[in-house]
Amino acid sequence: MGRYTASVCRQCRREGEKLFLKGDRCYSPKCAIDRKPYGPGQHGQGRPRKPTEYGLQLREKQKAKRVYGVMEKQFHNYFEKAERQSGITGENLLIMLERRLDSVIFRLGLAASRKEARQLIGHGHFTVDGKKVDIPSFLVKPDQEIEVKARSKESAKFKEIQAQAAYRNPPDWLELDVENLRGRVLALPKRENIEATIEEHLIVELYSR
């Protein structure tokens, strides 16, 4: 199955909350969920059904996949890795997703959304510790440095990003040098650093069935 290519606003409406998939548009009056606060499709405005336990667990998994932009097989692989690590499986899963390069670049403010971050990474605009990385799923480690390539810094796109990044506040585990379009990973993220409203224990329960 290929990557989702339809309107991402439908995903927010399906989950009944903002997933912030379109960057600044999500904060504007144009946000679809503000204009149409009901599910997509012809039955979206119908009487809502009481979700089952399985339904709640499934929706939470779908929400996490949509927030981080990963497909089913990849998400399941992350879960299996999280399960093998010491600590709480659900927290391990979210921390791993947060460590993805596309998520880190978004959190630094060097892209308006995770989707845009994936596009910019795929086009080879970023380096990690001085080496070009074009894989959005690359997992960053503490003390690694992420920087926009020198040639890319002169483009109109990154001049715009630089101006917008000056007003963004990265989380405590990241550090941003706006002038040089460079970020550093200070530490691994903790659960309290993750803003996504995901109840990870429901995902663990789903995979434990």
Phi and psi in degrees as GROMACS dihedral restraints (atoms count N, CA, C in turn):
[ dihedral_restraints ]
;  ai    aj    ak    al  type     phi  dphi    fc
    3     4     5     6     1   -81.6    20    10
    4     5     6     7     1   178.0    20    10
    6     7     8     9     1   -71.3    20    10
    7     8     9    10     1   148.1    20    10
    9    10    11    12     1   -62.9    20    10
   10    11    12    13     1   127.5    20    10
   12    13    14    15     1  -121.8    20    10
   13    14    15    16     1    -4.4    20    10
   15    16    17    18     1   -77.6    20    10
   16    17    18    19     1  -176.6    20    10
   18    19    20    21     1   -61.1    20    10
   19    20    21    22     1   125.3    20    10
   21    22    23    24     1   -71.4    20    10
   22    23    24    25     1   -19.7    20    10
   24    25    26    27     1   -63.0    20    10
   25    26    27    28     1   -29.3    20    10
   27    28    29    30     1   -63.4    20    10
   28    29    30    31     1   -32.4    20    10
   30    31    32    33     1   -67.5    20    10
   31    32    33    34     1   -41.8    20    10
   33    34    35    36     1   -63.3    20    10
   34    35    36    37     1   -44.1    20    10
   36    37    38    39     1   -65.0    20    10
   37    38    39    40     1   -34.0    20    10
   39    40    41    42     1   -67.1    20    10
   40    41    42    43     1   -37.0    20    10
   42    43    44    45     1   -85.1    20    10
   43    44    45    46     1   -12.2    20    10
   45    46    47    48     1    75.9    20    10
   46    47    48    49     1    20.2    20    10
   48    49    50    51     1  -159.4    20    10
   49    50    51    52     1   162.3    20    10
   51    52    53    54     1   -73.4    20    10
   52    53    54    55     1   127.4    20    10
   54    55    56    57     1  -104.2    20    10
   55    56    57    58     1    -1.6    20    10
   57    58    59    60     1    55.0    20    10
   58    59    60    61     1    54.4    20    10
   60    61    62    63     1   -93.4    20    10
   61    62    63    64     1   -11.1    20    10
   63    64    65    66     1  -120.5    20    10
   64    65    66    67     1    25.8    20    10
   66    67    68    69     1    64.1    20    10
   67    68    69    70     1  -132.9    20    10
   69    70    71    72     1   -61.8    20    10
   70    71    72    73     1   -27.4    20    10
   72    73    74    75     1   -59.6    20    10
   73    74    75    76     1   -30.9    20    10
   75    76    77    78     1   -66.2    20    10
   76    77    78    79     1   -21.2    20    10
   78    79    80    81     1   -95.7    20    10
   79    80    81    82     1    -1.5    20    10
   81    82    83    84     1  -102.3    20    10
   82    83    84    85     1   168.5    20    10
   84    85    86    87     1   -64.4    20    10
   85    86    87    88     1   -11.9    20    10
   87    88    89    90     1   -79.6    20    10
   88    89    90    91     1    -7.6    20    10
   90    91    92    93     1   -54.9    20    10
   91    92    93    94     1   127.2    20    10
   93    94    95    96     1   -62.8    20    10
   94    95    96    97     1   -36.9    20    10
   96    97    98    99     1   -72.0    20    10
   97    98    99   100     1   -23.4    20    10
   99   100   101   102     1   -75.4    20    10
  100   101   102   103     1   -35.7    20    10
  102   103   104   105     1   -82.9    20    10
  103   104   105   106     1   -31.9    20    10
  105   106   107   108     1  -133.0    20    10
  106   107   108   109     1    78.3    20    10
  108   109   110   111     1   -78.0    20    10
  109   110   111   112     1    51.6    20    10
  111   112   113   114     1  -149.9    20    10
  112   113   114   115     1   167.2    20    10
  114   115   116   117     1   -65.5    20    10
  115   116   117   118     1   158.4    20    10
  117   118   119   120     1   -76.3    20    10
  118   119   120   121     1   166.6    20    10
  120   121   122   123     1    87.9    20    10
  121   122   123   124     1   174.2    20    10
  123   124   125   126     1   -69.2    20    10
  124   125   126   127     1   -19.6    20    10
  126   127   128   129     1  -102.4    20    10
  127   128   129   130     1     7.4    20    10
  129   130   131   132     1   -61.2    20    10
  130   131   132   133     1   -31.4    20    10
  132   133   134   135     1   -96.2    20    10
  133   134   135   136     1     7.3    20    10
  135   136   137   138     1   -73.2    20    10
  136   137   138   139     1   176.6    20    10
  138   139   140   141     1   -68.3    20    10
  139   140   141   142     1   123.0    20    10
  141   142   143   144     1   -67.5    20    10
  142   143   144   145     1   141.0    20    10
  144   145   146   147     1   -90.7    20    10
  145   146   147   148     1   150.5    20    10
  147   148   149   150     1   -72.1    20    10
  148   149   150   151     1   121.0    20    10
  150   151   152   153     1   -70.7    20    10
  151   152   153   154     1   147.0    20    10
  153   154   155   156     1   -79.5    20    10
  154   155   156   157     1   170.5    20    10
  156   157   158   159     1   -59.9    20    10
  157   158   159   160     1   -43.8    20    10
  159   160   161   162     1   -63.1    20    10
  160   161   162   163     1   -39.8    20    10
  162   163   164   165     1   -61.6    20    10
  163   164   165   166     1   -41.3    20    10
  165   166   167   168     1   -63.8    20    10
  166   167   168   169     1   -42.3    20    10
  168   169   170   171     1   -65.2    20    10
  169   170   171   172     1   -43.3    20    10
  171   172   173   174     1   -64.5    20    10
  172   173   174   175     1   -42.7    20    10
  174   175   176   177     1   -62.5    20    10
  175   176   177   178     1   -37.5    20    10
  177   178   179   180     1   -67.2    20    10
  178   179   180   181     1   -38.3    20    10
  180   181   182   183     1   -65.8    20    10
  181   182   183   184     1   -43.7    20    10
  183   184   185   186     1   -62.4    20    10
  184   185   186   187     1   -39.4    20    10
  186   187   188   189     1   -61.4    20    10
  187   188   189   190     1   -47.0    20    10
  189   190   191   192     1   -61.5    20    10
  190   191   192   193     1   -41.5    20    10
  192   193   194   195     1   -61.7    20    10
  193   194   195   196     1   -40.0    20    10
  195   196   197   198     1   -73.5    20    10
  196   197   198   199     1   -39.7    20    10
  198   199   200   201     1   -59.8    20    10
  199   200   201   202     1   -44.9    20    10
  201   202   203   204     1   -95.3    20    10
  202   203   204   205     1    -4.1    20    10
  204   205   206   207     1    67.7    20    10
  205   206   207   208     1    40.6    20    10
  207   208   209   210     1  -116.1    20    10
  208   209   210   211     1   154.0    20    10
  210   211   212   213     1   -89.8    20    10
  211   212   213   214     1   172.7    20    10
  213   214   215   216     1   -58.4    20    10
  214   215   216   217     1   -51.3    20    10
  216   217   218   219     1   -63.0    20    10
  217   218   219   220     1   -43.0    20    10
  219   220   221   222     1   -64.3    20    10
  220   221   222   223     1   -41.2    20    10
  222   223   224   225     1   -63.0    20    10
  223   224   225   226     1   -42.3    20    10
  225   226   227   228     1   -64.2    20    10
  226   227   228   229     1   -37.5    20    10
  228   229   230   231     1   -63.2    20    10
  229   230   231   232     1   -40.3    20    10
  231   232   233   234     1   -61.3    20    10
  232   233   234   235     1   -42.0    20    10
  234   235   236   237     1   -62.4    20    10
  235   236   237   238     1   -43.0    20    10
  237   238   239   240     1   -64.0    20    10
  238   239   240   241     1   -38.5    20    10
  240   241   242   243     1   -66.0    20    10
  241   242   243   244     1   -41.8    20    10
  243   244   245   246     1   -62.7    20    10
  244   245   246   247     1   -35.9    20    10
  246   247   248   249     1   -67.6    20    10
  247   248   249   250     1   -31.9    20    10
  249   250   251   252     1   -79.9    20    10
  250   251   252   253     1   -16.4    20    10
  252   253   254   255     1   -81.2    20    10
  253   254   255   256     1   157.1    20    10
  255   256   257   258     1   -74.4    20    10
  256   257   258   259     1   155.4    20    10
  258   259   260   261     1   104.0    20    10
  259   260   261   262     1  -163.3    20    10
  261   262   263   264     1   -88.6    20    10
  262   263   264   265     1   122.4    20    10
  264   265   266   267     1   -56.3    20    10
  265   266   267   268     1   -46.3    20    10
  267   268   269   270     1   -61.9    20    10
  268   269   270   271     1   -42.7    20    10
  270   271   272   273     1   -67.3    20    10
  271   272   273   274     1   -40.8    20    10
  273   274   275   276     1   -57.6    20    10
  274   275   276   277     1   -40.7    20    10
  276   277   278   279     1   -62.3    20    10
  277   278   279   280     1   -50.3    20    10
  279   280   281   282     1   -65.5    20    10
  280   281   282   283     1   -38.6    20    10
  282   283   284   285     1   -63.5    20    10
  283   284   285   286     1   -39.9    20    10
  285   286   287   288     1   -64.5    20    10
  286   287   288   289     1   -41.6    20    10
  288   289   290   291     1   -65.5    20    10
  289   290   291   292     1   -37.6    20    10
  291   292   293   294     1   -66.5    20    10
  292   293   294   295     1   -29.3    20    10
  294   295   296   297     1   -79.4    20    10
  295   296   297   298     1    -7.9    20    10
  297   298   299   300     1   -58.9    20    10
  298   299   300   301     1   142.7    20    10
  300   301   302   303     1   -59.5    20    10
  301   302   303   304     1   -39.4    20    10
  303   304   305   306     1   -64.1    20    10
  304   305   306   307     1   -37.5    20    10
  306   307   308   309     1   -69.6    20    10
  307   308   309   310     1   -40.2    20    10
  309   310   311   312     1   -63.8    20    10
  310   311   312   313     1   -43.2    20    10
  312   313   314   315     1   -64.2    20    10
  313   314   315   316     1   -39.5    20    10
  315   316   317   318     1   -63.6    20    10
  316   317   318   319     1   -44.8    20    10
  318   319   320   321     1   -68.0    20    10
  319   320   321   322     1   -28.1    20    10
  321   322   323   324     1   -72.3    20    10
  322   323   324   325     1   -21.8    20    10
  324   325   326   327     1    94.7    20    10
  325   326   327   328     1    12.7    20    10
  327   328   329   330     1   -90.9    20    10
  328   329   330   331     1     9.2    20    10
  330   331   332   333     1  -157.3    20    10
  331   332   333   334     1   149.6    20    10
  333   334   335   336     1   -75.4    20    10
  334   335   336   337     1   -21.9    20    10
  336   337   338   339     1  -154.7    20    10
  337   338   339   340     1   167.2    20    10
  339   340   341   342     1   -65.9    20    10
  340   341   342   343     1   -34.2    20    10
  342   343   344   345     1   -62.3    20    10
  343   344   345   346     1   -45.6    20    10
  345   346   347   348     1   -63.7    20    10
  346   347   348   349     1   -38.6    20    10
  348   349   350   351     1   -60.2    20    10
  349   350   351   352     1   -42.2    20    10
  351   352   353   354     1   -61.6    20    10
  352   353   354   355     1   -40.5    20    10
  354   355   356   357     1   -64.6    20    10
  355   356   357   358     1   -45.1    20    10
  357   358   359   360     1   -65.6    20    10
  358   359   360   361     1   -38.6    20    10
  360   361   362   363     1   -65.4    20    10
  361   362   363   364     1   -45.8    20    10
  363   364   365   366     1   -60.4    20    10
  364   365   366   367     1   -28.3    20    10
  366   367   368   369     1   -86.8    20    10
  367   368   369   370     1     4.6    20    10
  369   370   371   372     1    77.8    20    10
  370   371   372   373     1    31.1    20    10
  372   373   374   375     1   -87.8    20    10
  373   374   375   376     1    -7.4    20    10
  375   376   377   378     1  -121.8    20    10
  376   377   378   379     1   151.6    20    10
  378   379   380   381     1  -122.9    20    10
  379   380   381   382     1   152.9    20    10
  381   382   383   384     1  -122.6    20    10
  382   383   384   385     1   117.8    20    10
  384   385   386   387     1    53.5    20    10
  385   386   387   388     1    39.5    20    10
  387   388   389   390     1    85.0    20    10
  388   389   390   391     1    -4.3    20    10
  390   391   392   393     1  -111.4    20    10
  391   392   393   394     1   135.0    20    10
  393   394   395   396     1   -63.0    20    10
  394   395   396   397     1   132.5    20    10
  396   397   398   399     1  -126.9    20    10
  397   398   399   400     1   121.2    20    10
  399   400   401   402     1  -117.3    20    10
  400   401   402   403     1    26.1    20    10
  402   403   404   405     1  -113.4    20    10
  403   404   405   406     1   108.3    20    10
  405   406   407   408     1   -58.2    20    10
  406   407   408   409     1   -28.4    20    10
  408   409   410   411     1   -84.9    20    10
  409   410   411   412     1     1.2    20    10
  411   412   413   414     1   -54.1    20    10
  412   413   414   415     1   129.2    20    10
  414   415   416   417     1   -94.3    20    10
  415   416   417   418     1   120.1    20    10
  417   418   419   420     1   -78.0    20    10
  418   419   420   421     1   159.3    20    10
  420   421   422   423     1  -126.3    20    10
  421   422   423   424     1   160.8    20    10
  423   424   425   426     1   -56.0    20    10
  424   425   426   427     1   143.0    20    10
  426   427   428   429     1    77.8    20    10
  427   428   429   430     1    -0.8    20    10
  429   430   431   432     1   -79.2    20    10
  430   431   432   433     1   148.6    20    10
  432   433   434   435     1  -114.4    20    10
  433   434   435   436     1   127.5    20    10
  435   436   437   438     1  -109.4    20    10
  436   437   438   439     1   129.8    20    10
  438   439   440   441     1  -142.6    20    10
  439   440   441   442     1   146.7    20    10
  441   442   443   444     1   -73.2    20    10
  442   443   444   445     1   136.4    20    10
  444   445   446   447     1   -59.0    20    10
  445   446   447   448     1   147.1    20    10
  447   448   449   450     1   -54.4    20    10
  448   449   450   451     1   -44.9    20    10
  450   451   452   453     1   -65.7    20    10
  451   452   453   454     1   -36.8    20    10
  453   454   455   456     1   -69.6    20    10
  454   455   456   457     1   -29.7    20    10
  456   457   458   459     1   -59.8    20    10
  457   458   459   460     1   -25.5    20    10
  459   460   461   462     1   -84.7    20    10
  460   461   462   463     1    -7.2    20    10
  462   463   464   465     1   -75.3    20    10
  463   464   465   466     1   155.9    20    10
  465   466   467   468     1   -62.5    20    10
  466   467   468   469     1   -35.2    20    10
  468   469   470   471     1   -60.7    20    10
  469   470   471   472     1   -46.9    20    10
  471   472   473   474     1   -79.2    20    10
  472   473   474   475     1   -20.6    20    10
  474   475   476   477     1   -66.2    20    10
  475   476   477   478     1   -39.5    20    10
  477   478   479   480     1   -67.0    20    10
  478   479   480   481     1   -44.4    20    10
  480   481   482   483     1   -61.4    20    10
  481   482   483   484     1   -40.3    20    10
  483   484   485   486     1   -61.8    20    10
  484   485   486   487     1   -41.9    20    10
  486   487   488   489     1   -65.2    20    10
  487   488   489   490     1   -38.8    20    10
  489   490   491   492     1   -75.2    20    10
  490   491   492   493     1   -34.9    20    10
  492   493   494   495     1   -64.1    20    10
  493   494   495   496     1   -25.6    20    10
  495   496   497   498     1   -62.1    20    10
  496   497   498   499     1   -20.9    20    10
  498   499   500   501     1  -103.7    20    10
  499   500   501   502     1     5.4    20    10
  501   502   503   504     1  -101.9    20    10
  502   503   504   505     1   149.2    20    10
  504   505   506   507     1  -117.2    20    10
  505   506   507   508     1   105.7    20    10
  507   508   509   510     1   -64.6    20    10
  508   509   510   511     1   157.7    20    10
  510   511   512   513     1   -66.4    20    10
  511   512   513   514     1   167.3    20    10
  513   514   515   516     1   -60.9    20    10
  514   515   516   517     1   -25.6    20    10
  516   517   518   519     1   -84.4    20    10
  517   518   519   520     1    -1.0    20    10
  519   520   521   522     1  -124.6    20    10
  520   521   522   523     1   153.4    20    10
  522   523   524   525     1  -131.3    20    10
  523   524   525   526     1   135.1    20    10
  525   526   527   528     1  -120.6    20    10
  526   527   528   529     1   131.2    20    10
  528   529   530   531     1  -105.5    20    10
  529   530   531   532     1    95.4    20    10
  531   532   533   534     1   -63.2    20    10
  532   533   534   535     1   -41.9    20    10
  534   535   536   537     1   -58.9    20    10
  535   536   537   538     1   -38.3    20    10
  537   538   539   540     1  -102.4    20    10
  538   539   540   541     1     6.6    20    10
  540   541   542   543     1    48.8    20    10
  541   542   543   544     1    55.1    20    10
  543   544   545   546     1  -136.0    20    10
  544   545   546   547     1   139.2    20    10
  546   547   548   549     1  -128.6    20    10
  547   548   549   550     1   157.5    20    10
  549   550   551   552     1  -132.6    20    10
  550   551   552   553     1   142.0    20    10
  552   553   554   555     1   -89.4    20    10
  553   554   555   556     1   111.0    20    10
  555   556   557   558     1   -82.0    20    10
  556   557   558   559     1   -32.5    20    10
  558   559   560   561     1  -164.6    20    10
  559   560   561   562     1   172.4    20    10
  561   562   563   564     1   -73.2    20    10
  562   563   564   565     1   145.4    20    10
  564   565   566   567     1   -67.6    20    10
  565   566   567   568     1   153.0    20    10
  567   568   569   570     1  -109.3    20    10
  568   569   570   571     1   165.6    20    10
  570   571   572   573     1   -57.2    20    10
  571   572   573   574     1   -38.0    20    10
  573   574   575   576     1   -69.8    20    10
  574   575   576   577     1   -14.3    20    10
  576   577   578   579     1   -83.2    20    10
  577   578   579   580     1   -11.6    20    10
  579   580   581   582     1   -94.1    20    10
  580   581   582   583     1   115.4    20    10
  582   583   584   585     1   -81.5    20    10
  583   584   585   586     1   -22.4    20    10
  585   586   587   588     1   -58.7    20    10
  586   587   588   589     1   132.7    20    10
  588   589   590   591     1   -83.8    20    10
  589   590   591   592     1    73.0    20    10
  591   592   593   594     1  -116.3    20    10
  592   593   594   595     1   129.1    20    10
  594   595   596   597     1   -92.6    20    10
  595   596   597   598     1    87.3    20    10
  597   598   599   600     1   -62.3    20    10
  598   599   600   601     1   -24.9    20    10
  600   601   602   603     1   -63.8    20    10
  601   602   603   604     1   -28.0    20    10
  603   604   605   606     1   -69.5    20    10
  604   605   606   607     1   -33.5    20    10
  606   607   608   609     1   -67.5    20    10
  607   608   609   610     1   -42.7    20    10
  609   610   611   612     1   -62.0    20    10
  610   611   612   613     1   -42.4    20    10
  612   613   614   615     1   -63.0    20    10
  613   614   615   616     1   -38.7    20    10
  615   616   617   618     1   -62.6    20    10
  616   617   618   619     1   -46.9    20    10
  618   619   620   621     1   -75.3    20    10
  619   620   621   622     1   -13.5    20    10
  621   622   623   624     1   -88.2    20    10
  622   623   624   625     1    -2.9    20    10
